[in-house]
Amino acid sequence: QVQFVESGGGLVQPGGSLRLSCAASGMISRLYSMGWYRQASGKQRELVAAITRDGTTNYADSVKGRFTISRDNPKNTVYLEMNSLKPEDTAVYYCNADFFAQRGGYWGQGTQVTVSS
């Protein structure tokens, strides 16, 4: 089965930066669209950023200009560069292929991002 392992989260102050990594067990080159999702306590999971196989990216309005998603197909890894972090960015961040996410499967442990002074 496909597995995604997220890492790179932590506690940062407002205005700080983090880089999240998502290691996939399979070849992500087979997956058309990869995405980063987040779920804050008591909130619904939301799509933060997505990237297609050809490098086309899309971002939630709340993170545009601050977050950058990228993918390294040979390394089977997806990244999320997070800058100018705000307390409202606090959440557990997950990665997944959009194909699987839409079908409710293959969610990993996620990585906790906490933005607080």
C-alpha positions as CSV (number, residue, x, y, z in Angstrom):
1,Q,0.0,0.0,0.0
2,V,1.0,3.6,-0.5
3,Q,2.4,5.4,2.5
4,F,3.2,9.0,3.2
5,V,5.5,10.1,6.1
6,E,5.5,13.7,7.0
7,S,8.3,15.5,8.9
8,G,9.7,18.9,9.7
9,G,7.0,20.3,11.9
10,G,7.7,22.0,15.2
11,L,7.1,25.0,17.4
12,V,7.9,28.4,15.9
13,Q,7.2,32.0,16.7
14,P,4.9,34.1,14.5
15,G,6.8,35.3,11.5
16,G,9.0,32.2,11.5
17,S,9.6,29.6,8.9
18,L,9.5,25.8,8.6
19,R,10.1,23.3,5.8
20,L,7.9,20.2,5.8
21,S,8.9,17.1,3.9
22,C,6.7,14.2,2.8
23,A,8.4,10.9,1.9
24,A,6.3,8.6,-0.2
25,S,6.7,4.8,-0.3
26,G,6.0,4.7,-4.0
27,M,7.0,6.6,-7.0
28,I,5.2,9.9,-6.9
29,S,5.9,10.3,-10.6
30,R,2.9,8.0,-11.0
31,L,0.7,10.4,-9.1
32,Y,-0.7,13.3,-11.1
33,S,-1.3,15.7,-8.2
34,M,0.2,15.8,-4.7
35,G,-1.1,18.0,-1.9
36,W,-0.5,19.3,1.5
37,Y,-3.5,19.4,3.8
38,R,-3.9,20.7,7.4
39,Q,-6.3,20.1,10.2
40,A,-6.5,22.5,13.1
41,S,-8.0,21.3,16.4
42,G,-11.7,21.1,16.1
43,K,-11.7,22.0,12.4
44,Q,-12.1,20.2,9.1
45,R,-9.2,19.1,7.1
46,E,-8.4,21.6,4.3
47,L,-6.2,21.6,1.3
48,V,-3.4,24.0,1.6
49,A,-1.4,23.5,-1.5
50,A,-1.2,21.2,-4.5
51,I,1.2,20.4,-7.2
52,T,0.7,18.5,-10.4
53,R,3.2,16.2,-12.2
54,D,4.2,19.0,-14.5
55,G,4.8,21.5,-11.7
56,T,1.6,23.5,-11.8
57,T,0.8,24.7,-8.3
58,N,-2.3,25.9,-6.5
59,Y,-2.6,27.4,-3.0
60,A,-5.4,28.2,-0.6
61,D,-5.9,31.9,-0.4
62,S,-4.9,32.0,3.2
63,V,-1.3,30.9,2.4
64,K,-0.7,32.5,-1.0
65,G,2.6,34.4,-1.0
66,R,3.8,32.6,2.2
67,F,3.9,28.9,1.3
68,T,5.6,27.1,-1.5
69,I,5.0,23.5,-2.6
70,S,7.5,21.5,-4.6
71,R,8.1,17.9,-5.6
72,D,11.2,15.9,-6.3
73,N,10.0,12.9,-8.2
74,P,13.3,11.0,-8.2
75,K,13.4,11.3,-4.4
76,N,9.7,10.5,-4.0
77,T,9.4,13.6,-1.8
78,V,7.1,16.6,-1.6
79,Y,8.0,19.7,0.3
80,L,6.2,22.6,1.8
81,E,8.2,25.8,2.5
82,M,6.3,27.8,5.0
83,N,7.2,31.4,5.7
84,S,5.8,34.3,7.7
85,L,3.9,31.8,9.8
86,K,0.8,33.0,11.7
87,P,-0.9,31.5,14.8
88,E,-3.8,30.5,12.5
89,D,-1.4,28.2,10.6
90,T,-1.3,26.0,13.7
91,A,-2.5,22.5,12.7
92,V,-1.4,19.0,11.9
93,Y,-0.1,18.9,8.3
94,Y,-0.6,15.9,6.1
95,C,0.5,15.1,2.6
96,N,-1.4,12.9,0.2
97,A,-2.1,12.2,-3.4
98,D,-5.2,14.0,-4.4
99,F,-6.4,10.8,-6.1
100,F,-6.3,9.0,-2.7
101,A,-7.4,12.0,-0.6
102,Q,-10.6,12.3,-2.5
103,R,-11.3,8.7,-1.7
104,G,-10.6,9.1,2.0
105,G,-7.5,6.9,2.1
106,Y,-3.8,6.7,2.9
107,W,-3.6,9.4,5.5
108,G,-0.4,9.3,7.6
109,Q,0.5,10.5,11.0
110,G,1.0,14.1,9.9
111,T,3.4,16.5,11.4
112,Q,2.4,19.1,14.0
113,V,3.0,22.8,13.3
114,T,2.5,25.1,16.2
115,V,2.9,28.9,15.7
116,S,2.9,30.7,19.1
117,S,4.8,33.4,20.9
